[in-house]
Amino acid sequence: MRVWRDCGESPCLKRLLRVDDPCDVFGVHGVCGIVGCILTGVFAASSLGGVGFVDGVTMGHQVMVQLESIAITVVWSGVVAFVGYKLADILVGLRVPEEQEREGLDVNSHGENAYNA
């Protein structure tokens, strides 16, 4: 929580963790989705305008269920992303050869320079 307090927002956390996310996909969808999922367990309480809980279920229990679902979703997404990443690496490769990279992909792929300097 100290990092969140010091940074104040997820783009700072992104820089701290050195994650390449130029469109802030995780900051917009991941963080907001997780916070929304947790708060669903809180705002379901009838005292806060929600539909209330089934008999025997407390707000704390519902929040724990929400946290469990977040953990399952994060693990599932991580495994599926890893499999997709490895599959793409095996089928088409994730990097161009080092020589092409040094030469420049504009020249190599398109036969011309993007910037004439």
KESEMI-473288 format. One record per residue (C-alpha): residue number from 1; residue in three letters; z, y, x. Coordinates in steps of 0.2 Angstrom, whole numbers, plus 5000, padded with zeros to 4 digits. Each point is the difference from the previous one (the first is absolute). Layout:
BEGIN
nr->NUM&rest->ALA&up->Z&north->Y&east->X
...
This chain:
BEGIN
nr->1&rest->MET&up->5000&north->5000&east->5000
nr->2&rest->ARG&up->5003&north->5012&east->5015
nr->3&rest->VAL&up->4981&north->4999&east->5004
nr->4&rest->TRP&up->4996&north->5004&east->4982
nr->5&rest->ARG&up->5012&north->5015&east->5000
nr->6&rest->ASP&up->4994&north->5006&east->5017
nr->7&rest->CYS&up->4982&north->4999&east->4996
nr->8&rest->GLY&up->5000&north->5004&east->4981
nr->9&rest->GLU&up->4985&north->4990&east->4996
nr->10&rest->SER&up->4989&north->4985&east->5003
nr->11&rest->PRO&up->4987&north->5008&east->5011
nr->12&rest->CYS&up->5014&north->5003&east->5013
nr->13&rest->LEU&up->5005&north->4982&east->4999
nr->14&rest->LYS&up->4982&north->4996&east->5002
nr->15&rest->ARG&up->4999&north->5010&east->5017
nr->16&rest->LEU&up->5017&north->4992&east->5005
nr->17&rest->LEU&up->4994&north->4982&east->4998
nr->18&rest->ARG&up->4983&north->5005&east->5007
nr->19&rest->VAL&up->4990&north->4993&east->4985
nr->20&rest->ASP&up->4982&north->5004&east->4998
nr->21&rest->ASP&up->4999&north->5005&east->4981
nr->22&rest->PRO&up->4988&north->5015&east->4999
nr->23&rest->CYS&up->5000&north->5000&east->4981
nr->24&rest->ASP&up->5019&north->4998&east->4998
nr->25&rest->VAL&up->4997&north->4984&east->4990
nr->26&rest->PHE&up->5017&north->4993&east->5004
nr->27&rest->GLY&up->5009&north->5017&east->4997
nr->28&rest->VAL&up->4991&north->5002&east->4983
nr->29&rest->HIS&up->5000&north->4983&east->4993
nr->30&rest->GLY&up->5012&north->4990&east->5010
nr->31&rest->VAL&up->5015&north->5012&east->5001
nr->32&rest->CYS&up->4998&north->5007&east->4982
nr->33&rest->GLY&up->4997&north->4982&east->4994
nr->34&rest->ILE&up->5016&north->4994&east->5008
nr->35&rest->VAL&up->5010&north->5015&east->4994
nr->36&rest->GLY&up->4993&north->4998&east->4982
nr->37&rest->CYS&up->5004&north->4982&east->5000
nr->38&rest->ILE&up->5018&north->5002&east->5005
nr->39&rest->LEU&up->5003&north->5015&east->4988
nr->40&rest->THR&up->4992&north->4989&east->4986
nr->41&rest->GLY&up->5016&north->4990&east->5001
nr->42&rest->VAL&up->5011&north->5016&east->4999
nr->43&rest->PHE&up->4990&north->5009&east->4986
nr->44&rest->ALA&up->4999&north->4985&east->4989
nr->45&rest->ALA&up->5019&north->5004&east->4995
nr->46&rest->SER&up->5001&north->5006&east->4982
nr->47&rest->SER&up->5012&north->5013&east->5006
nr->48&rest->LEU&up->4986&north->5008&east->5010
nr->49&rest->GLY&up->4987&north->4998&east->4986
nr->50&rest->GLY&up->4994&north->4983&east->5004
nr->51&rest->VAL&up->4998&north->4985&east->4989
nr->52&rest->GLY&up->5017&north->4992&east->5006
nr->53&rest->PHE&up->5004&north->4984&east->5008
nr->54&rest->VAL&up->5001&north->4982&east->4992
nr->55&rest->ASP&up->5018&north->4995&east->4997
nr->56&rest->GLY&up->5008&north->4995&east->5016
nr->57&rest->VAL&up->4988&north->5010&east->5011
nr->58&rest->THR&up->5007&north->5015&east->5009
nr->59&rest->MET&up->4991&north->5014&east->5009
nr->60&rest->GLY&up->5005&north->4993&east->5017
nr->61&rest->HIS&up->4993&north->4983&east->4995
nr->62&rest->GLN&up->4984&north->5008&east->4995
nr->63&rest->VAL&up->4998&north->5010&east->5016
nr->64&rest->MET&up->5003&north->4984&east->5010
nr->65&rest->VAL&up->4986&north->4991&east->4990
nr->66&rest->GLN&up->4989&north->5015&east->5004
nr->67&rest->LEU&up->5004&north->4999&east->5018
nr->68&rest->GLU&up->4996&north->4982&east->5000
nr->69&rest->SER&up->4983&north->5003&east->4992
nr->70&rest->ILE&up->4997&north->5013&east->5014
nr->71&rest->ALA&up->5004&north->4988&east->5013
nr->72&rest->ILE&up->4989&north->4987&east->4993
nr->73&rest->THR&up->4985&north->5012&east->4998
nr->74&rest->VAL&up->5002&north->5006&east->5018
nr->75&rest->VAL&up->5000&north->4983&east->5007
nr->76&rest->TRP&up->4985&north->4995&east->4989
nr->77&rest->SER&up->4990&north->5015&east->5004
nr->78&rest->GLY&up->5004&north->4998&east->5019
nr->79&rest->VAL&up->4995&north->4982&east->5000
nr->80&rest->VAL&up->4984&north->5003&east->4990
nr->81&rest->ALA&up->4996&north->5015&east->5011
nr->82&rest->PHE&up->5003&north->4990&east->5016
nr->83&rest->VAL&up->4988&north->4986&east->4994
nr->84&rest->GLY&up->4987&north->5012&east->4995
nr->85&rest->TYR&up->5002&north->5009&east->5017
nr->86&rest->LYS&up->4998&north->4983&east->5010
nr->87&rest->LEU&up->4986&north->4995&east->4989
nr->88&rest->ALA&up->4990&north->5016&east->5003
nr->89&rest->ASP&up->5004&north->4998&east->5019
nr->90&rest->ILE&up->4993&north->4982&east->5000
nr->91&rest->LEU&up->4984&north->5004&east->4989
nr->92&rest->VAL&up->4994&north->5017&east->5006
nr->93&rest->GLY&up->5012&north->5005&east->5014
nr->94&rest->LEU&up->5011&north->5016&east->4999
nr->95&rest->ARG&up->4994&north->5008&east->5016
nr->96&rest->VAL&up->4984&north->5003&east->5008
nr->97&rest->PRO&up->4997&north->4994&east->5018
nr->98&rest->GLU&up->5009&north->5012&east->5013
nr->99&rest->GLU&up->4983&north->5005&east->5007
nr->100&rest->GLN&up->4993&north->5006&east->4984
nr->101&rest->GLU&up->5016&north->5009&east->4997
nr->102&rest->ARG&up->4999&north->5009&east->5017
nr->103&rest->GLU&up->4982&north->5004&east->4997
nr->104&rest->GLY&up->5004&north->5007&east->4983
nr->105&rest->LEU&up->4996&north->4993&east->4983
nr->106&rest->ASP&up->4989&north->5014&east->4994
nr->107&rest->VAL&up->4988&north->4996&east->5014
nr->108&rest->ASN&up->5002&north->4981&east->4999
nr->109&rest->SER&up->4999&north->4998&east->4981
nr->110&rest->HIS&up->4988&north->5015&east->4996
nr->111&rest->GLY&up->4991&north->5003&east->5015
nr->112&rest->GLU&up->5005&north->5019&east->5001
nr->113&rest->ASN&up->5015&north->5011&east->5004
nr->114&rest->ALA&up->5010&north->5007&east->4986
nr->115&rest->TYR&up->5004&north->5015&east->5010
nr->116&rest->ASN&up->4989&north->5008&east->5013
nr->117&rest->ALA&up->5011&north->5007&east->5013
